[in-house]
Amino acid sequence: MHNLRNANQMVTKGGSPLEGVTLAGVNKTPSVSISNSGEISAYDTKDALKQAQQLMALSSNQQVVPARQVATAAEQRQEQENRQAVIAKAQESDAEWSALGAALADEIQEQADRDGFLRRICQGQTLRQGELPRVPMEQNIAEAIVATSETQMGYQRLTSKVMNPPEFQIKANVRVAQIDLDQVSGDLLDKAYNDGLNAIMVEEDRMWKRAADQAVGLANPITYINGRLNPRYLSELRTTVTGWNLPVSTAILSNDYWNDINGDAEWATMLDPVTQHDLVLHGQIATLQGMTLLTDGYRAPNQIVLKPGEIYVVADAKYHGSYSTRGGIRSEPTSGANSGETTKGWLMHEMFSFVLANLRSVAKGQRI
């Protein structure tokens, strides 16, 4: 199996470990200091929140990146040679090309499990051959939102305590141009990885967001946020869900709200900021009243799902939604020869089902 990346290790753009460094902020904003133990070095809650926001901005702007992308000059040359060798070897045989696609699919699967909103806030089940998705209803629920494809949602009335959502495929058609293969560019692996990630993990998250948006107004009204976000709005959203006797575990905020949080002293007295840099770099920035606060502001711009001004409060996974897979993302080698194209690649696909099983379990806020 090809080992293409250490997905968990983040470093500076220059290749230095994040532990024990001070990073200049984006656009001359305050710097970020990280201790040797990996903790953000802050003198109070407000400073910790501000530095966490800066760390996410550095990630989004590619100033903090996975270790696979950068290294010292000598290591960069060696890494580039290694990656070129991987691609060159992959072209030698169908088996090697297939193995490279399988390795990319495994890494996309790993990141989706770790970073995907849908997978973090919904219950997952892995189905074996012959098994069907089964979602037990935790409350007396009359209606749910069920995905019938990766882009289509529908309402379903429930007549039993167990529902069986339909399965469908989520696909990523990853292609590499022949001229790039001939020139053996190491960047091909990054491009293929990001194309697959956009088509699978990001599409899963967009699927959840479409379902959550369809639920707005059916059980819980939308909360309009006039001006800056303050703790009262978040408490109102939380109460909207807990009023149905549902425990709340997560709030997902668009990145623009962090400016409101950092600029308001009231937040600093209520939030418990996350200071471990690896958690911040996966979108977890604070907790409030038992809720974990997540954002996609750390992602590359084309992988951001939330629109400006959007915020969602979500009940515990067992009361909210469910998804199923069949053991991971599969990869099949492809060629453009049959359609007159000089490309090679992989068709990555997964069997998936998703149901937002309780319309009461999510509340949305929107800035006006």
C-alpha positions in Angstrom: 0.0 0.0 0.0 1.3 3.5 -0.8 1.8 5.7 2.2 1.1 9.2 0.7 0.5 11.4 3.7 0.5 11.8 7.5 -2.9 13.4 7.6 -2.8 14.1 11.3 0.4 16.1 11.4 0.1 19.8 10.7 3.2 22.0 10.2 4.0 25.6 9.1 4.3 26.4 5.4 8.1 26.3 5.9 7.9 22.8 7.3 8.4 23.5 11.0 6.4 21.6 13.6 3.7 23.7 15.3 4.9 22.9 18.8 7.0 25.7 20.3 6.5 28.2 17.6 4.9 31.7 17.2 3.0 32.2 13.9 2.4 35.7 12.4 -1.4 36.2 12.0 -3.2 36.8 8.7 -3.1 40.3 7.3 -0.9 41.6 10.1 -3.4 40.5 12.8 -2.2 39.2 16.2 0.2 36.2 16.2 -0.5 32.7 17.4 1.8 31.1 20.0 1.9 27.4 20.6 3.7 25.7 23.5 6.0 22.7 23.3 3.0 20.5 24.4 0.8 21.7 21.5 -1.3 24.1 23.5 -2.2 27.6 22.3 -0.4 29.9 24.8 -3.0 32.5 25.8 -3.2 34.8 28.8 -7.0 34.6 29.1 -10.1 33.2 27.4 -10.5 36.2 25.0 -6.9 35.8 23.8 -7.3 32.0 23.4 -10.4 32.5 21.2 -8.6 35.2 19.1 -5.6 33.0 18.6 -7.8 30.0 17.7 -9.5 32.0 15.0 -6.1 33.1 13.7 -4.9 29.5 13.6 -7.9 28.5 11.5 -7.4 31.4 9.2 -3.8 30.4 8.7 -5.0 26.9 7.8 -7.5 28.2 5.3 -4.9 30.4 3.7 -2.4 27.5 3.5 0.1 28.9 5.9 -0.5 25.9 8.1 -0.6 22.7 6.1 -0.3 18.9 6.4 3.3 17.8 6.8 3.2 15.9 3.5 3.1 19.3 1.6 6.2 20.9 2.9 9.6 20.1 4.5 13.1 21.5 4.6 14.7 22.1 1.2 16.5 18.8 1.2 13.4 17.0 2.5 11.2 18.8 -0.1 13.5 17.5 -2.9 13.4 14.0 -1.4 9.6 14.1 -0.9 9.1 15.4 -4.5 11.3 12.5 -5.8 9.3 10.0 -3.7 6.0 11.3 -4.9 7.2 11.3 -8.5 8.4 7.7 -8.0 5.0 6.7 -6.7 3.2 8.1 -9.8 5.8 6.7 -12.1 5.6 3.3 -10.5 1.8 3.5 -10.6 1.9 3.9 -14.4 3.9 0.7 -14.8 1.0 -1.7 -14.3 -2.8 -1.7 -13.8 -2.2 -3.3 -10.4 0.0 -0.4 -9.2 -2.5 2.2 -10.5 -5.3 0.4 -8.7 -3.3 0.3 -5.5 -2.6 4.1 -5.7 -6.3 4.8 -6.1 -7.1 2.5 -3.2 -4.6 4.4 -1.0 -6.1 7.8 -1.9 -9.6 6.4 -1.2 -8.5 5.2 2.3 -7.1 8.6 3.1 -10.2 10.4 1.9 -12.2 8.0 4.1 -10.0 8.8 7.1 -10.4 12.6 6.7 -14.2 12.3 6.2 -14.5 10.3 9.4 -12.5 12.9 11.3 -13.6 16.2 9.8 -17.0 15.7 8.2 -19.9 17.5 9.9 -22.4 14.8 8.9 -20.3 12.0 10.4 -19.5 13.9 13.5 -23.1 14.8 14.4 -25.0 11.7 13.2 -24.9 8.1 14.2 -23.1 5.8 11.7 -23.5 2.2 11.0 -21.4 -0.1 8.8 -23.5 -2.6 6.9 -22.4 -6.1 5.9 -23.5 -7.8 2.7 -27.2 -8.6 2.9 -27.9 -6.1 5.7 -30.2 -3.1 5.2 -30.0 0.3 6.9 -32.2 0.3 10.0 -32.8 3.5 12.0 -34.6 3.1 15.4 -36.7 6.1 16.3 -35.9 7.4 19.8 -39.1 9.4 20.1 -42.6 9.3 18.8 -41.8 11.0 15.5 -44.3 11.3 12.6 -42.0 12.7 9.9 -38.4 12.6 8.8 -36.2 14.0 6.0 -34.7 11.1 3.9 -32.0 11.4 1.3 -33.0 9.5 -1.9 -29.7 10.5 -3.7 -26.7 12.6 -3.0 -28.6 15.8 -4.1 -32.3 14.9 -3.5 -34.2 14.9 -0.2 -37.8 14.0 0.6 -40.2 13.9 3.5 -41.3 10.6 4.8 -44.1 9.9 7.2 -43.2 7.3 9.8 -45.6 4.5 10.8 -43.3 2.3 12.8 -40.5 2.6 15.4 -37.9 1.5 12.8 -37.3 3.0 9.3 -35.3 1.7 6.4 -33.8 4.6 4.4 -32.8 3.9 0.8 -29.2 3.5 -0.2 -27.5 5.3 -3.1 -24.0 6.0 -4.3 -21.8 9.0 -3.8 -19.2 9.2 -6.5 -16.0 11.0 -7.3 -14.7 10.8 -10.8 -11.0 11.7 -10.3 -9.1 12.3 -13.5 -5.4 13.0 -14.3 -4.4 14.5 -17.6 -1.8 12.6 -19.7 0.5 15.6 -20.0 0.7 15.8 -16.2 1.4 12.1 -16.0 4.2 12.5 -18.6 5.7 15.3 -16.7 5.3 13.3 -13.4 4.3 16.2 -11.2 4.1 15.3 -7.5 1.2 17.8 -7.2 -1.0 15.3 -9.0 -1.5 13.4 -5.7 -2.7 16.5 -3.9 -5.1 17.4 -6.7 -6.5 13.9 -6.9 -6.9 13.8 -3.1 -8.7 17.2 -3.0 -10.9 16.3 -5.9 -12.0 13.2 -4.2 -12.5 14.9 -0.9 -14.7 17.6 -2.5 -16.8 15.0 -4.2 -17.3 12.8 -1.1 -16.8 14.4 2.3 -17.9 17.9 1.3 -20.9 16.4 -0.6 -21.9 14.5 2.5 -21.8 17.7 4.5 -23.8 19.6 1.9 -26.3 16.7 2.1 -26.7 17.2 5.8 -27.1 21.0 5.4 -29.8 20.6 2.7 -31.7 18.3 5.1 -31.3 20.7 8.0 -32.5 23.7 5.8 -35.5 21.7 4.8 -36.4 21.1 8.4 -36.5 24.8 9.1 -40.0 26.0 10.0 -41.5 22.5 10.2 -40.9 22.0 13.9 -38.5 24.8 14.9 -38.8 28.3 13.5 -35.7 30.1 12.1 -34.1 32.5 14.5 -33.0 35.8 12.8 -29.9 37.4 14.2 -29.9 41.2 14.0 -26.3 42.5 14.0 -23.7 40.8 16.2 -24.1 37.3 17.6 -24.4 37.3 21.3 -24.9 34.5 23.9 -28.6 35.2 24.1 -29.1 34.1 20.4 -27.2 30.9 20.9 -29.1 30.2 24.2 -32.4 30.8 22.3 -31.4 28.4 19.6 -30.3 25.8 22.2 -33.6 26.2 24.1 -35.5 25.7 20.8 -34.1 22.1 20.7 -34.0 21.3 24.4 -37.7 22.5 24.7 -38.5 19.1 23.0 -36.7 17.3 25.8 -33.7 16.7 23.5 -30.1 17.0 24.8 -28.0 19.3 22.7 -24.4 18.5 21.9 -23.2 20.7 19.0 -23.4 24.1 17.5 -22.0 24.7 14.0 -21.2 28.3 13.1 -20.1 30.0 9.9 -16.7 31.5 10.2 -17.8 35.2 10.2 -19.4 34.7 13.6 -16.0 34.3 15.2 -15.3 38.0 14.7 -18.4 38.7 16.9 -17.3 36.2 19.5 -13.7 37.6 19.7 -15.0 41.2 19.9 -17.5 40.7 22.8 -16.3 40.5 26.4 -19.6 38.7 27.3 -18.4 35.6 25.3 -15.1 35.5 27.1 -16.9 34.9 30.4 -19.0 32.1 29.1 -17.0 30.1 26.6 -14.5 27.4 27.4 -12.0 27.7 24.5 -10.2 24.7 23.0 -6.5 25.3 23.1 -5.1 22.1 21.7 -3.9 23.1 18.3 -4.8 19.8 16.5 -8.4 20.1 17.6 -8.6 23.7 16.5 -7.3 22.7 13.1 -10.2 20.3 12.7 -12.8 23.0 13.4 -13.4 22.6 17.2 -12.9 25.9 18.8 -14.8 26.1 22.1 -17.6 24.6 24.3 -20.6 26.5 25.8 -23.3 25.1 28.0 -22.3 21.5 27.1 -22.2 22.3 23.4 -19.2 21.7 21.2 -18.8 24.7 18.8 -17.6 23.7 15.4 -16.9 25.6 12.2 -15.6 24.9 8.7 -13.6 28.1 8.6 -10.3 26.1 8.8 -11.1 24.4 5.4 -9.9 25.5 2.0 -12.4 27.9 0.5 -13.8 25.4 -2.0 -14.6 23.0 0.9 -16.6 25.4 3.0 -20.2 24.3 3.4 -21.8 27.0 5.6 -22.8 30.4 4.1 -22.0 33.6 5.9 -24.4 34.2 8.8 -25.6 30.6 9.3 -25.6 28.8 12.6 -27.1 25.4 13.5 -27.7 23.9 16.9 -28.0 20.1 16.8 -29.2 17.5 19.3 -27.2 14.5 20.3 -26.5 12.1 17.4 -28.9 9.4 18.6 -31.8 11.9 18.5 -30.8 13.7 15.3 -29.8 11.6 12.3 -28.3 8.5 11.0 -26.1 7.4 8.1 -24.8 4.1 6.8 -21.9 3.0 4.7 -20.6 -0.4 3.6 -17.1 -0.3 5.0 -15.5 2.6 3.2 -14.8 4.3 -0.1 -14.0 2.0 -3.0 -11.8 2.9 -6.0 -12.0 1.6 -9.5 -9.3 2.5 -12.1 -10.7 4.4 -15.1 -9.4 5.5 -18.5 -10.7 8.2 -20.9 -9.7 6.2 -23.9 -13.2 4.9 -24.6 -14.5 8.5 -24.8 -11.6 9.8 -26.8 -9.7 11.4 -23.9 -6.1 10.9 -22.8 -6.8 10.8 -19.1 -6.4 8.2 -16.4 -8.0 8.2 -13.0 -10.3 6.4 -10.6 -14.0 6.2 -9.9 -14.3 6.5 -6.2 -17.7 5.6 -4.7 -19.4 4.6 -1.5 -22.8 3.2 -0.8 -24.6 5.6 1.6 -27.9 6.3 3.3 -28.8 9.3 5.3 -31.9 10.4 7.3 -32.5 13.4 9.4 -34.7 11.4 11.7 -36.1 14.1 14.0 -37.1 17.5 12.6 -37.1 18.9 16.2 -33.4 18.0 16.6 -32.0 21.0 14.7 -32.5 24.8 15.0 -31.1 27.3 12.6 -30.1 31.0 13.0 -29.5 33.4 10.2 -28.0 36.9 10.3 -30.0 39.6 8.7 
